[in-house]
Each structure stands twice: as structure tokens, then as C-alpha cells.
Amino acid sequence: MITGEIKSQVDRIWDAFWSGGISNPMEVIEQMTYLLFIKRLDELHTAREKKANRLGRPVENAVFGPHQQKLRWSVFRQLGDPAALYAVVSEQVFPFIKTLGGVNVDSTYANHMKDARFTIPTPALLAKVVDMLDAIQMEDRDTKGDLYEYMLGKIASAGQNGQFRTPRHIIKLMVEMMAPKPSDTICDPACGTAGFLVAAAEYLDQHHREQIYGTPEAARRFNHDTFHGFDFDSTMLRVGSMNMLLHGVENPAIEKRDSLSEGHAGVEGQFSLILANPPFAGSLDYESCAKDLQQIVKTKKTELLFIALFLRLLKPGGRAAVIVPDGVLFGSSKAHKTLRRLLVEEHKLDGIVSMPSGVFRPYAGVSTAILLFTKTNSGGTDNVWFYDMQADGYSLDDKRNPLDASKHEHNNLPDLLARWQAREHEGDRKRTEQNFLVPKAEIAGNDYDLSINRYKQVVHEAVQYDPPLKILAELRALEEEILRGVEELEGMLK
């Protein structure tokens, strides 16, 4: 979550771009992303140099060769002449990052970067932005993650098609709940900047490092076959590819694809894990939507079509953790009910996490939930696990200030994860508690309503009132006091 001084620094950089002649918000974001990427490359190379020096070995996976040192951020930022700085970045550094994934045109990174353009118009603007970016301390940050979320929040149209950046801590929670394995084939059909794929790669690196790098075959699978992302925005594809490359995934399958369209139908049964936060708002014409999705559920609503898409993309036994608007859980249309019945009766609905409406602030105040299910094609739902998340570690207003994460009332996420992992043994938890299990038969009896409020029991504190005669006596005494006051006032006026 971006706060305080860093937010102010980003604001100043944004203003510098606008006053320097770049007024298209997406162009500002794209050019900033390139510079952040270049800066992060130097940080990675520096970290590898320090490790090599400590171990007395050559630098492994060096980003810059012996003759490319002048391309490093820490070197060219010291050039005192803006014109010289501009010449180095535009004529040498930018072409370098375009070919970083190799000249092989089959590389995902190379494919998306071939149309990238360096459009910062003047040496003065570049020198100013480089100085301002250099002042941002982000050694422990994802190059784009939090900064990118904040920048997108500045675009007036960012929420018009339902696209909101998913907070990093929510992404991390969902990945940990799914606990990816090296054998998984992971997909985000609305990947944007690849936040879910990056988090899944980090989880695998942290928990299964020996398995994913143990053999050349395993490393090749991790770098080429494990991660798949779809998006129809070329800028997002470039940013996502850079993000994955920075996190050590050399060639993920990040494709330009409108996941819901008829023109891109036919991808099915390929993935064992889906992690996604698809666009909520909007609707599609029946003619432009993939016919195989309409066969699952007849609707124009994108949030329902995406769930149908997830079922199509998953292989039997595949799992999904996806964010949906609350309306999906209790909507009364035929399409809503059909989709919920499908999840409960024909597949295995594992859980619902109800999230507070402030999670997506300041970009949106929409109420959302995490939907967790397994594709089985043969049912399997016995009990559905519900969790009422009331706090995520940040204030739920537009400021989203961090709170004391060690206190449960401020941060439910550690408890949520622990309860999820032990959910099979929590059948005796009461409906008044924060999480509980609901039998499938009860859900079916409620027309497959999946809203937590349908099942959660609220205990109202008993209030002790005085006897009615005592209350009446007190009212009479109060009325008499008022009448005495009125008589005194009349006397004063006479």
C-alpha cells in the first residue's frame, strides 16, 4: 500500500510529465514503467554483484555485461548534462531493454516490447524525472506493484470498465490459500500487470525452490510452461511481461487475448489453477461473446461470463480463487441462479470469503468476495466454508493507512488463512462466529444464495429496560418541570 512521502513523490513525478508535455495518462504510466524497470534492473544487478563478491565467485545471471556498464541507472543518472543523459537512455538503454528477453521473436517479452516507444520529449523532462525517481526508496518493493496501483488510480476512466488493481496483500492471501505446487499450470485470464502470476511465482520460489530449479527440465517448465496470462491491452501486456522477467520468469505465456470473445474461444481444460480479479462492470452482446460460454450460462454480464470462462479453462480437479462482486452471490436473475447451482451441484464449491467494501478504495467502494471452487464435473460440495473478513490490515477509507497488523481486530488475514487450512475440522463452529460451514442442502434450500448474511447469525445484546410505570413516572416528572419553566418564562414576559 503506497502512503506518505512516496505518494507525494509520485504525485510530483506525475505533475512533471504533464507540465513537460505528456498529457495522455496511459502514456505517462508506460514511460514511468520503463524507467522503473531500468532502475530495478540495476538494483538486481547490484544485488547479484554483492552476492558474488561475498562468495568470491563470478556474477551469476548478470544483467549488464562488462561493456554495458554505462547502461546502468546508477551510472547514467550521474551524467550532469541532460542532453548526454537523453542520448544514452533513448539511443542505448531503451534499445537494450527492448531486446533483453533475447532477439528470439518467440519470446513473450520480445513480442510485447517490439512496439514499445520511448516518448519522453525533452532532455530536461527526462533529467527531472530520473532525479525524482532516484529519490524513491523502493529496494524492497515490486517495481510496479504498489506504485502502479496508485498511478492507475489517477486515471479518471480507470474504473469505467470495472478494472481495478488488486491490493498486493489480497493477492498474497489468495495465493497462499491456493498453495500452488510446481506441477500446477497457472492462469489469470484478465492478468493486467500480472500481479497474481508474480505472487504465484514468488510463492513457488519460496516454498518449492529445489523442485522448480532442481533440473534443467524443471527450470524450463517453470520459466516457459507454468504461467499463462491473457489481456487485450498492449500496455498491460508489456508491463506484465517486464514484471515477470524481473521476478525471474523468463518466458511466461502472456498473450493478447480478449478472453470472452468468440474470436478467442476454444481454450479449455488446460489449467490446474486460476487466480483472477476479472473486470466487474459491463456487458457484452451475445454475438460477440464466445458461444461455448453462453452454453454454460446465458447472460451478457461480464462477471458471470468470467466465472463460466474459469470453468471452461480449468482441467478436472483444477482449482480457482477469484474475486467477484457481491451481486454474483445473491443476484436473483436466472443466469445468477443457474451459475450458482452449477458451482454447488456439478462442481465443488469450497468457500466464500466476504470482504469489506473498503478493500478497493480509493478506486472503488464496491463490495466483493473471494470465490473458491474446484472443477469436478461430478459434484462434490458437502459443506461450503464461509469467512466474514472485517479488517485487512488497513483503514477502510480512501486513505487506506496501515493499522497494527498484530491485532486481529485490525487484520483478519492471518486468522483467515489458518482457518481455511483447518476448515475440514471446523464443523462445530457456530454461525455467530467469524467463520463457519454451511451444508449443501441448506444452500440449495435457499435457492443457492451464497451471501454470508443469509447464514450468519447475529447475537443481539439483551437490553434491560426500566418497568413501564417507572418510565411513565419519569416522563410525568419531566413534563411537570417543563411546565414550571414555561410559567416562569410567561411571568418574566409580563
MARLO-922788 format. One line per 10 residues: number of its first residue (from 1); their letters; for each residue x, y, z of C-alpha. Coordinates in pm, 1 decimal, padded with zeros to 6 digits. Last residue first. Layout:
// residues N
NUM = A = X Y Z; ...
***
This chain:
// residues 494
494 = KLMGELEEVG = -04549.1 04005.3 03176.9; -04255.5 03844.4 02984.2; -04087.4 03729.3 03308.3; -04408.9 03567.2 03429.0; -04450.0 03382.9 03098.0; -04096.0 03245.5 03130.0; -04164.1 03124.2 03482.5; -04483.3 02950.4 03366.9; -04292.5 02779.7 03079.1; -04026.8 02654.6 03324.1
484 = RLIEEELARL = -04290.0 02513.7 03553.3; -04449.3 02335.6 03255.5; -04113.5 02182.0 03158.9; -04061.1 02050.7 03511.1; -04411.1 01899.7 03509.4; -04331.6 01724.9 03179.6; -04012.4 01578.9 03321.8; -04194.9 01449.8 03627.7; -04460.7 01292.8 03406.4; -04192.5 01129.5 03185.5
474 = EALIKLPPDY = -04017.4 00988.4 03492.4; -04347.2 00848.5 03621.4; -04416.4 00692.0 03280.6; -04072.5 00524.8 03278.7; -04133.8 00388.0 03629.9; -04471.9 00252.1 03528.0; -04318.0 00086.2 03218.3; -04060.7 -00108.1 03424.7; -03699.9 00000.6 03349.9; -03534.0 -00152.2 03043.4
464 = QVAEHVVQKY = -03264.5 -00419.0 03033.9; -03105.6 -00459.9 02690.7; -03011.8 -00806.2 02564.4; -02722.8 -00791.9 02318.5; -02828.1 -00900.4 01973.9; -02647.5 -01207.8 01850.1; -02618.9 -01206.3 01470.7; -02642.6 -01540.6 01296.7; -02459.5 -01577.1 00966.3; -02641.9 -01782.3 00703.6
454 = RNISLDYDNG = -02811.7 -01535.9 00467.3; -02565.1 -01265.2 00565.3; -02285.2 -01471.8 00410.7; -02429.0 -01428.3 00062.6; -02426.1 -01756.8 -00127.7; -02795.8 -01787.2 -00222.5; -02835.1 -02125.1 -00392.4; -03217.2 -02100.3 -00393.6; -03214.2 -02105.2 -00012.1; -03296.2 -02476.9 00001.7
444 = AIEAKPVLFN = -02990.8 -02546.3 -00214.3; -02774.8 -02365.6 00041.5; -02927.2 -02567.0 00324.0; -02870.4 -02892.4 00138.3; -02507.3 -02800.8 00071.2; -02430.1 -02779.0 00442.1; -02292.8 -02445.2 00575.5; -01953.3 -02431.3 00747.5; -01841.1 -02149.8 00978.2; -01624.1 -01840.7 01001.6
434 = QETRKRDGEH = -01643.9 -01522.2 01207.4; -01853.7 -01679.0 01480.3; -02230.2 -01639.8 01531.6; -02297.5 -01930.3 01296.1; -02135.1 -02160.7 01549.1; -01820.5 -02361.8 01485.2; -01872.1 -02737.3 01520.7; -01781.9 -02819.9 01160.7; -01435.7 -02669.3 01199.1; -01217.3 -02970.4 01124.8
424 = ERAQWRALLD = -01233.4 -02960.3 00744.3; -01160.2 -02586.1 00754.1; -00811.2 -02621.5 00903.8; -00622.1 -02454.8 00615.4; -00902.2 -02203.7 00577.1; -00897.9 -02121.7 00948.4; -00521.2 -02055.0 00938.4; -00556.5 -01833.1 00630.1; -00844.7 -01634.4 00780.2; -00665.7 -01594.0 01112.9
414 = PLNNHEHKSA = -00357.7 -01449.7 00939.5; -00582.4 -01224.8 00721.6; -00809.2 -01079.1 00991.8; -00608.6 -00758.6 01043.1; -00722.8 -00464.6 01255.8; -00949.6 -00650.3 01500.4; -00697.9 -00934.9 01496.6; -00419.2 -00715.3 01630.1; -00066.8 -00780.9 01501.7; -00136.1 -00581.6 01184.2
404 = DLPNRKDDLS = -00142.8 -00251.9 01373.7; -00300.7 -00038.5 01101.7; -00174.9 00075.6 00760.9; -00349.7 00383.1 00614.7; -00605.0 00317.8 00342.1; -00656.3 00692.6 00278.6; -00987.7 00642.0 00094.7; -01143.1 00476.2 00398.8; -01119.5 00112.5 00509.0; -00810.8 00160.3 00724.0
394 = YGDAQMDYFW = -00553.4 -00107.0 00652.6; -00472.5 -00450.7 00796.5; -00746.0 -00639.9 00613.0; -01041.4 -00597.1 00850.1; -01394.2 -00743.9 00862.3; -01343.8 -01067.8 00672.4; -01655.2 -01282.2 00727.0; -01545.9 -01634.3 00636.8; -01770.6 -01902.1 00487.2; -01681.1 -02266.4 00417.4
384 = VNDTGGSNTK = -01929.0 -02454.4 00199.7; -02021.1 -02806.5 00308.7; -02073.8 -03120.4 00101.9; -01990.3 -02999.6 -00248.8; -01857.6 -03293.0 -00451.4; -02031.4 -03252.1 -00783.3; -01934.9 -03458.5 -01087.7; -01786.7 -03215.6 -01341.2; -01505.0 -03172.6 -01084.3; -01388.1 -02810.3 -01112.4
374 = TFLLIATSVG = -01278.4 -02688.7 -00770.9; -01403.2 -02368.0 -00608.4; -01303.9 -02059.3 -00411.4; -01493.5 -01731.0 -00456.2; -01336.6 -01427.0 -00290.7; -01592.6 -01158.4 -00215.4; -01661.1 -00800.1 -00312.8; -01842.1 -00486.3 -00201.2; -01775.4 -00190.6 -00432.8; -01619.3 00121.6 -00282.5
364 = AYPRFVGSPM = -01395.7 00192.5 -00579.1; -01055.8 00343.0 -00660.5; -00976.9 00478.5 -00312.6; -01066.1 00217.6 -00203.2; -01064.8 -00141.4 -00323.6; -01074.4 -00307.5 00020.6; -01325.1 -00054.4 00157.6; -01633.7 -00269.3 00092.2; -01530.2 -00528.8 00347.7; -01456.1 -00878.1 00209.2
354 = SVIGDLKHEE = -01679.6 -01187.9 00226.5; -01469.0 -01500.2 00177.9; -01667.5 -01782.4 00017.2; -01550.2 -02142.8 00017.0; -01505.5 -02482.0 -00142.9; -01774.0 -02501.0 -00411.6; -01717.0 -02841.4 -00565.2; -01861.6 -02889.8 -00914.7; -02194.5 -03000.1 -01061.3; -02423.1 -02915.8 -00768.2
344 = VLLRRLTKHA = -02270.1 -02613.4 -00594.8; -02093.7 -02442.5 -00885.6; -02376.0 -02517.5 -01130.2; -02641.8 -02400.4 -00883.5; -02452.6 -02072.5 -00850.3; -02433.8 -02029.6 -01228.1; -02801.7 -02105.8 -01282.2; -02906.9 -01871.5 -01002.5; -02714.6 -01577.3 -01145.8; -02832.3 -01650.6 -01502.1
334 = KSSGFLVGDP = -03197.0 -01673.7 -01393.4; -03173.5 -01335.4 -01227.6; -03193.6 -01305.4 -00848.2; -02839.3 -01191.8 -00770.0; -02720.7 -01327.8 -00431.4; -02357.0 -01431.0 -00466.3; -02283.7 -01267.6 -00801.9; -02411.5 -00938.8 -00659.0; -02125.0 -00939.6 -00408.7; -01876.3 -00854.5 -00683.5
324 = VIVAARGGPK = -01636.0 -01139.1 -00763.6; -01270.7 -01204.6 -00680.4; -01127.9 -01538.4 -00791.7; -00961.7 -01839.4 -00629.3; -00980.1 -02138.7 -00864.3; -00888.2 -02504.2 -00853.0; -00840.0 -02769.4 -01120.5; -00956.1 -03124.4 -01048.8; -01094.4 -03157.7 -01399.1; -00899.5 -02911.5 -01620.0
314 = LLRLFLAIFL = -00983.6 -02546.5 -01577.7; -01035.9 -02315.5 -01876.7; -01407.9 -02383.9 -01921.4; -01490.3 -02342.1 -01552.6; -01291.5 -02018.4 -01547.0; -01478.9 -01894.8 -01855.6; -01816.4 -01956.7 -01688.7; -01690.0 -01748.6 -01397.2; -01582.7 -01480.8 -01646.9; -01925.4 -01482.3 -01810.1
304 = LETKKTKVIQ = -02089.6 -01410.6 -01476.2; -01877.1 -01100.7 -01408.1; -01911.3 -00995.8 -01774.0; -02290.9 -00974.2 -01768.1; -02444.0 -01059.1 -02108.6; -02603.2 -01383.1 -01992.5; -02696.1 -01736.4 -02095.8; -02478.2 -01956.6 -01873.9; -02273.2 -02261.9 -01971.1; -02386.4 -02264.0 -02333.9
294 = QLDKACSEYD = -02324.3 -01890.2 -02348.6; -01961.1 -01960.9 -02260.6; -01931.7 -02206.5 -02550.8; -02076.8 -01940.7 -02781.0; -01796.1 -01693.4 -02710.6; -01938.8 -01342.9 -02677.2; -01951.2 -01101.2 -02971.2; -02298.3 -01204.6 -03092.3; -02448.9 -01215.9 -02741.4; -02354.7 -00853.6 -02693.7
284 = LSGAFPPNAL = -02131.2 -00798.2 -02393.5; -02193.8 -00641.6 -02055.7; -02012.5 -00404.9 -01825.7; -01876.4 -00383.3 -01476.2; -01679.2 -00642.6 -01285.2; -01349.1 -00679.1 -01470.5; -01174.7 -01001.8 -01365.5; -00980.8 -01044.7 -01040.2; -00800.4 -01369.9 -01105.4; -00614.6 -01677.1 -00984.7
274 = ILSFQGEVGA = -00678.5 -01994.6 -01184.9; -00508.5 -02324.1 -01104.3; -00490.5 -02658.2 -01288.8; -00504.3 -02515.0 -01639.6; -00562.7 -02655.1 -01988.0; -00925.4 -02771.4 -01991.8; -01035.1 -02516.6 -02247.7; -00909.6 -02264.4 -02498.4; -01161.9 -02279.9 -02780.3; -01291.4 -01925.3 -02792.3
264 = HGESLSDRKE = -01068.6 -01634.7 -02886.0; -01269.9 -01490.4 -03173.6; -01593.5 -01554.4 -02985.4; -01486.6 -01303.8 -02724.5; -01467.9 -01361.5 -02350.0; -01091.3 -01388.5 -02305.4; -00999.4 -01096.9 -02526.5; -00648.5 -01222.3 -02595.6; -00304.2 -01069.9 -02626.5; -00094.8 -01342.2 -02468.8
254 = IAPNEVGHLL = 00130.3 -01381.4 -02165.4; 00280.5 -01728.7 -02189.3; 00565.8 -01678.0 -01942.9; 00918.4 -01656.4 -02086.5; 01196.2 -01578.2 -01839.4; 01029.5 -01593.8 -01502.0; 01287.1 -01442.9 -01263.7; 01078.5 -01178.6 -01091.0; 01208.3 -00901.0 -01314.9; 01100.7 -01103.2 -01618.2
244 = MNMSGVRLMT = 00750.9 -01139.5 -01474.5; 00712.9 -00764.6 -01421.1; 00853.5 -00682.7 -01763.0; 00599.7 -00918.4 -01924.2; 00315.7 -00770.4 -01719.9; 00415.2 -00415.0 -01815.9; 00429.6 -00506.1 -02184.3; 00098.0 -00691.6 -02168.7; -00065.8 -00405.4 -01979.4; 00043.6 -00161.6 -02249.5
234 = SDFDFGHFTD = -00089.9 -00392.1 -02521.8; -00434.9 -00412.1 -02360.3; -00626.9 -00727.0 -02459.5; -00519.4 -00938.8 -02162.9; -00443.3 -01307.3 -02106.9; -00190.3 -01461.9 -01869.8; -00025.9 -01803.8 -01850.1; 00241.8 -01919.2 -01606.3; 00380.1 -02272.2 -01567.3; 00501.8 -02359.6 -01917.7
224 = HNFRRAAEPT = 00803.5 -02145.1 -02006.0; 01006.7 -02043.9 -01699.6; 00883.9 -02308.2 -01455.1; 00886.4 -02583.9 -01716.9; 01238.9 -02490.8 -01827.1; 01356.5 -02493.3 -01465.8; 01206.1 -02839.0 -01411.5; 01367.9 -02975.4 -01728.3; 01705.4 -02824.1 -01637.6; 01682.5 -02999.6 -01300.1
214 = GYIQERHHQD = 01638.1 -02884.9 -00941.5; 01515.9 -02535.3 -01026.3; 01142.7 -02578.6 -00965.3; 01186.4 -02860.3 -00715.3; 01464.2 -02703.4 -00511.2; 01279.1 -02372.1 -00487.1; 00949.8 -02521.5 -00368.6; 00830.6 -02295.3 -00085.2; 00988.7 -01955.2 -00154.3; 01029.8 -01984.0 -00531.3
204 = LYEAAAVLFG = 00681.1 -02131.5 -00563.9; 00532.7 -01848.5 -00358.7; 00724.2 -01584.2 -00556.2; 00599.8 -01732.3 -00884.7; 00241.3 -01728.9 -00751.8; 00281.4 -01364.4 -00648.1; 00412.9 -01272.9 -00993.4; 00124.9 -01457.2 -01162.0; -00131.9 -01277.7 -00944.8; 00020.6 -00935.4 -01013.5
194 = ATGCAPDCIT = 00049.9 -00991.5 -01388.8; 00017.6 -00619.0 -01480.6; -00327.4 -00680.8 -01632.2; -00389.4 -01056.0 -01597.3; -00750.9 -01093.2 -01704.3; -00741.1 -01466.8 -01787.5; -00500.2 -01537.1 -01497.5; -00360.6 -01886.9 -01545.9; -00142.9 -02132.2 -01353.6; -00026.3 -02475.7 -01467.5
184 = DSPKPAMMEV = 00048.2 -02655.5 -01143.9; 00316.1 -02924.7 -01107.2; 00543.4 -02699.3 -00901.4; 00259.9 -02661.9 -00648.7; 00048.5 -02354.1 -00576.2; -00076.8 -02301.0 -00216.8; -00436.6 -02197.8 -00302.9; -00487.7 -02011.5 00025.1; -00136.1 -01869.6 -00000.2; -00209.2 -01734.9 -00348.8
174 = MLKIIHRPTR = -00534.3 -01577.7 -00229.7; -00362.6 -01410.4 00066.6; -00078.4 -01276.2 -00150.0; -00328.1 -01122.5 -00394.1; -00514.4 -00961.9 -00102.7; -00184.3 -00822.5 00033.6; -00096.1 -00678.8 -00307.8; -00421.0 -00485.4 -00344.2; -00597.5 -00580.3 -00670.8; -00580.4 -00306.6 -00930.0
164 = FQGNQGASAI = -00923.4 -00203.9 -01053.3; -01071.1 -00267.8 -01397.0; -01450.9 -00235.6 -01392.3; -01477.6 -00085.2 -01737.5; -01527.9 00268.0 -01613.8; -01292.5 00228.4 -01318.8; -00971.6 00359.9 -01467.9; -01151.8 00628.8 -01669.9; -01045.9 00915.9 -01445.0; -00687.3 00795.1 -01437.5
154 = KGLMYEYLDG = -00518.3 00882.5 -01108.5; -00596.5 00544.1 -00952.8; -00382.3 00388.6 -01222.2; -00080.8 00567.2 -01073.6; -00153.9 00434.6 -00724.8; -00181.5 00076.1 -00838.9; 00138.3 00115.7 -01042.8; 00331.8 00240.0 -00742.4; 00208.0 -00051.2 -00530.3; 00305.3 -00319.5 -00778.8
144 = KTDRDEMQIA = 00537.3 -00166.4 -01038.3; 00892.8 -00225.3 -00929.6; 00790.1 -00472.9 -00659.8; 00921.8 -00315.2 -00345.8; 01206.3 -00396.9 -00109.3; 01460.7 -00162.4 -00266.7; 01193.2 00100.8 -00315.2; 01334.8 00427.9 -00184.4; 01214.0 00699.6 -00420.0; 01483.7 00964.7 -00470.8
134 = DLMDVVKALL = 01602.1 00808.5 -00795.5; 01255.0 00851.8 -00937.3; 01277.1 01228.4 -00883.5; 01623.8 01260.1 -01037.3; 01524.7 01043.9 -01337.1; 01205.7 01251.5 -01380.1; 01397.4 01581.0 -01390.4; 01663.9 01452.4 -01628.9; 01396.2 01310.1 -01862.0; 01198.9 01635.4 -01859.6
124 = APTPITFRAD = 01509.8 01845.7 -01937.8; 01624.5 01608.6 -02213.0; 01291.2 01660.0 -02392.8; 01007.4 01457.5 -02546.6; 00971.0 01144.5 -02330.2; 00828.3 00914.5 -02598.3; 01032.7 00593.9 -02579.7; 00827.5 00351.8 -02785.8; 00731.8 -00011.2 -02726.6; 00608.9 -00197.4 -03036.9
114 = KMHNAYTSDV = 00875.4 -00470.1 -03016.3; 00826.3 -00495.1 -02639.8; 00527.1 -00732.1 -02645.8; 00687.4 -00987.1 -02875.5; 01028.0 -00955.9 -02709.7; 00878.5 -01029.5 -02364.5; 00680.2 -01327.3 -02488.5; 00990.4 -01468.1 -02659.2; 00907.2 -01620.3 -02996.6; 01085.1 -01331.1 -03168.3
104 = NVGGLTKIFP = 01419.7 -01459.9 -03039.9; 01632.6 -01145.8 -03008.2; 01665.3 -01212.5 -02638.7; 01442.2 -01114.3 -02348.4; 01651.0 -00801.3 -02303.7; 01595.1 -00690.6 -02661.9; 01364.5 -00398.4 -02581.6; 01566.9 -00328.1 -02264.6; 01880.8 -00259.3 -02467.7; 01700.4 -00040.7 -02724.8
94 = FVQESVVAYL = 01589.5 00177.5 -02429.1; 01935.6 00196.6 -02273.0; 02126.5 00286.6 -02591.4; 01968.8 00558.9 -02805.9; 01697.3 00694.2 -02575.6; 01876.5 00649.4 -02243.1; 02228.3 00745.1 -02355.4; 02119.1 01040.4 -02570.9; 01888.4 01176.8 -02300.8; 02163.9 01163.6 -02038.3
84 = AAPDGLQRFV = 02404.3 01344.4 -02273.0; 02142.2 01615.7 -02335.4; 02067.1 01644.6 -01963.7; 02440.1 01710.4 -01888.5; 02546.9 01615.1 -01536.6; 02565.1 01245.4 -01602.7; 02527.8 01083.8 -01261.2; 02198.1 00914.8 -01359.7; 02394.3 00729.8 -01631.1; 02595.4 00522.1 -01385.4
74 = SWRLKQQHPG = 02349.1 00417.6 -01113.3; 02088.3 00351.5 -01382.5; 02314.4 00107.8 -01564.1; 02363.5 00148.5 -01939.2; 02720.0 00275.8 -01891.4; 02810.6 -00066.6 -01753.8; 02732.9 -00235.5 -02085.5; 03086.2 -00335.6 -02189.9; 03141.0 -00574.8 -01896.7; 02792.5 -00725.4 -01943.2
64 = FVANEVPRGL = 02479.3 -00599.1 -01772.6; 02204.8 -00820.7 -01630.4; 02447.8 -01071.2 -01478.5; 02291.9 -01414.9 -01438.5; 02559.2 -01521.8 -01187.9; 02836.8 -01273.8 -01105.5; 03171.8 -01453.4 -01081.7; 03256.7 -01607.2 -00744.0; 03422.0 -01490.5 -00421.0; 03114.2 -01572.8 -00215.9
54 = RNAKKERATH = 03069.6 -01220.6 -00078.2; 03175.5 -01066.7 -00407.6; 02923.6 -01278.1 -00597.5; 02644.6 -01187.2 -00355.4; 02728.5 -00817.7 -00382.8; 02733.9 -00838.1 -00762.9; 02396.1 -01017.0 -00765.6; 02241.7 -00740.3 -00553.7; 02391.1 -00474.1 -00784.8; 02248.9 -00649.6 -01092.5
44 = LEDLRKIFLL = 01903.7 -00659.7 -00934.1; 01921.6 -00290.7 -00839.1; 02035.3 -00202.0 -01192.9; 01743.5 -00390.1 -01342.9; 01510.9 -00212.6 -01099.5; 01611.9 00129.0 -01232.4; 01551.4 00021.6 -01592.2; 01210.6 -00120.0 -01497.5; 01118.3 00195.7 -01309.7; 01215.8 00395.0 -01619.5
34 = YTMQEIVEMP = 01006.5 00174.7 -01846.9; 00713.4 00192.4 -01606.3; 00727.4 00570.9 -01593.2; 00702.0 00578.4 -01973.8; 00400.1 00345.7 -01966.8; 00223.6 00530.5 -01686.0; 00266.0 00869.4 -01852.5; 00146.2 00721.3 -02182.4; -00160.0 00581.4 -02004.4; -00238.5 00926.7 -01863.1
24 = NSIGGSWFAD = -00210.9 01105.3 -02201.8; -00085.6 01457.7 -02117.9; 00286.3 01425.5 -02191.3; 00417.7 01780.6 -02246.9; 00660.5 01853.3 -01965.6; 00389.5 02003.3 -01740.7; 00209.3 01670.1 -01754.6; 00521.1 01462.8 -01700.1; 00633.8 01683.7 -01409.6; 00289.6 01660.3 -01248.0
14 = WIRDVQSKIE = 00314.9 01279.4 -01248.0; 00663.0 01299.5 -01095.6; 00531.3 01530.5 -00820.8; 00240.9 01298.7 -00746.2; 00478.6 01001.0 -00732.2; 00689.2 01183.7 -00473.9; 00382.9 01272.4 -00267.0; 00271.4 00907.8 -00264.2; 00622.9 00803.1 -00160.8; 00617.9 01055.1 00125.3
4 = GTIM = 00301.8 00921.6 00284.2; 00136.7 00605.4 00154.9; 00151.8 00332.4 -00107.4; 00000.0 00000.0 00000.0
***
